[in-house]
Amino acid sequence: MLYKIGIVGILVWFGGCAQIESPKEKEPRVALPPAPFCKENNVTEELLLQEMEIDLPEVTKKVSDLEYYPQSIEPYVMHNDFNQTEPYPIQKHFEENYYRPWSYTAASICTQDVQWPIRAFQGGYGSNLKPIDPQWLNEMSVQSNFQAYSTVNQYALTTKWMNLRTFPTHKPLYRNPALPGEGFPFDLLQNSSVAFNEPLFISHYSQDGGWAYVFTNNASGWVESNGIIPVTAAQIQSIREKPKVFMTEDKVPLYDKNNRFIVYSRVGMLLPLLREDDHYFYLLFFYPDGNRGELTVAKHSAHVGFHLFNKEDIIKIGTQMLRNTYGWGGMFEERDCSSMIREMFTPFGIWLPRNSASQAKKGEVISLKELNNSQKIALIKERGVPFETILYKKGHVLLYIGTLNDTVMVMHNIWGIRTIDPNGKKGRVIIGKAVISTLELGSDVESFDRNTMLLTSLLSMNIFTKEPALPPIVLAKKKGKRVKL
């Protein structure tokens, strides 16, 4: 028996050596059969979307503005002059605003204010379009763990793109899916989004640790805790002292030194520069385990430092923005009206707030409230600066891009045009993307709700590159003191 085992062992040992030392003697690799081909009249039956027994919304209605006016930004840019030679004051404070979360020592909002969602959401509808269980809201309140608010107080970086949520959950909450503007995509729990490599301040973690309540430089909310890493004071100094590379293209795959995919580029994203050669920038980033990495980006997709306004960059970046479909609160890695404007101007070193109401307060603000439509148009033409002026209506912002054939033109990312039928039933004609239009967009659409026309609804305009206008100073007659009017 031992003799047989010995012989087998020797054979196995020699066989193993033969495989290592004589690779040429390996048996040829067996070729695998190719993928099967379908024969005629033997195709698997598929249920196509249009064959399903559901009512699909009509999305093919034509809107004359989008048919008549060029949907390319180039002709509007070429129609205007861009001769910026010195930075605007707003451009000198970009890094201060961008890295603001790393200046906090504690949460910047009081505990009561930050808990507003728990008080505000008492009901609604879930992803199945059914009323949510009230117990779920109680669970979200417990999960939010606000008794631990501002106890972690730690600086961090994101390691991936993420949604910024009002509750620590991916589940949506809709007001009423049966009504236009209250169902998809308007998830009440979507606050904003955070980019790759974005600076954060961590307040605290959810009860189960799966989520972190964070402050970005423009909003606060919940992100997945596995998408952030704490950073030390030394790491922050290393990041801040390096030149910054601003992305100017979306969706370019970026790889590390080992040619592993790391992230897609996104206009509005910036990373510290490690080195460069004739064709590439090599950028500092951090892996999810906290180790440093080196990311490669082609020079045609980014630039070092912010650029002053110029036609080439505005055309390039504006073209990227016009490729976006509508993403409420930045969902699906898309943009809504305010994030489009905010991220379009980041490569120019301009920091803007995240939501529309706050954006409308930046720079020199000019009220349009008491004006009729003709007066509004006249004032926009007189005072508006193309590509530097925001037009504001409640819940929506538009970028003024000048005139074409003496018509005021705007660029904006919009969900839809409001309609109302003779019986008072409200509806929407969905646009769902970034467009260039007039301020009378949709006026040709059947049942158009003229009370909601963009021009009629405008409340203000603001030139965000200008310093706020100071109120006039006069001399008070009685005491001889200066007072503000």
Phi, psi and omega in degrees: 000314179297325179300315181295318180297319180298316179300314181298318180298316180298317179298317180297316182298313180293323179298317179298316180298319181300321181293324183283316188274339183231069183298336181292341183273002179297151174292143179300144181295132180285125180287132178280148180294150178290167178298144182292148176257145178282135176273156178301144180064018179226032181276134179298134179289134179237143177268107181281156183304318183289349179264352179285149183276066176225156178270118178264143179292151178279117184241013186254008179296135179276141176242120192301323179305318185281344176271324188271317186268139181303134178261023172250139184283341188303311182298331179284324177293315183293339180281350183240160179262138175232102184233038180292125181244341180230146179297143171286158176307322182297329181286338181283347184247016185299306184297323177303317179286318184296319183265018182306320180303335181275006175256352181286148169249345176206169179304141187270359178236141182292158186302316183297318182293324185286344180268015183304324181299326181295324178280327188282322187264103179250359181183187181141192184237147182263192183293339177271007179064023175250153177303139181286155175286124179306332180296330180297321178294324175296320178296321178295323178297316179293315182298329182293337168054044185288352172293343177261012184303132178057042175251338178277307174049064185230145177276148185208170173231149173277148176247007176195165173289138181214154168287147174253113192254152178283327172242157178283071181198154173272346183294142180273165173221120180248151180288303178201100184299344181282346183252142179297135179084000182238359177247213178303138004263017192275070178288117183295342183268000178270109182269313180189204175216163177235142183273168173297138176065032181267138179289139182225161168238122182271123175278304182193177181248157175296168184302322181269357177084358184282344183228152176237135174272120188231161171246128172263189178279003181216354183196175174221156180164194186260134172232160178294131184292339178277006178251011179226155174227139174294149176234148182269169178299321179295319178294320179298316178298318179297320180292314188287332184278348182273152173300152183255137177255122182262129177285140179239005177224148175268153166061029171271123180292131181246139187236158177269188184296336179266014179063028175268135178297135179245311187195161170269144176291161180205130175300132186106348179266142176218150181220155179288143180272128174267312180195175178207158170232199185294334188240339188227152165259143177244119195245148178278132171213174181236134175288164178301338178273002177094352179285149178287149176221171179234122184253141182250132176223135178294145185294338179284353182253004184197170172213156181274129180070163179283152178259148169288159181303132175207154186297317184300313181292320181295321177295314183297311184286320178299325177297321176299316182297324182285353176272354185280136164276170186284131178230099181305122180063020181083013180299154177061024181061027176256193182228151170254194188298314185282323179290332176297311181293316181302311186281335177297327185259359176300316179296348176263013177070029179249118177265125177237151176298170185276318187263162188296317182298322180287322178299325183290353180257359182277135176081210181274116184260133180236120183286143175240008190299317187268011185258149172278176186298320179295320179293323178298313180300315181298319182289322177298317179295323183285315189254338184291141176251115183306135179068008176229010185233131176258133172257136188234131164234160184305120177083004184207140175234149181226146178263121177286124183242017176104197181242154174225120186054041178066017177254132178293129181242144181226155175241130183200158176255118191228144179281309184191175179256130183281139177233162175209125184273173183303338179270003178087007180282127182272150179208186179219141163259114188283129169256304169065036179194175175281134184219167169247130185208176169272180177274006175246028180309127176091356184295343179270352184283140179300135180067022179303133178274097187294338178292343181253010180303141183308311183298315181297326186273352184299135180251329183198168170228148178217133178268101191286349178271354181257150175292146178304138179289131178280143177296148182297145180255128177233166179266121178292133186292317189286313186254355178068024180257152175283137177225155177268136177266000000 
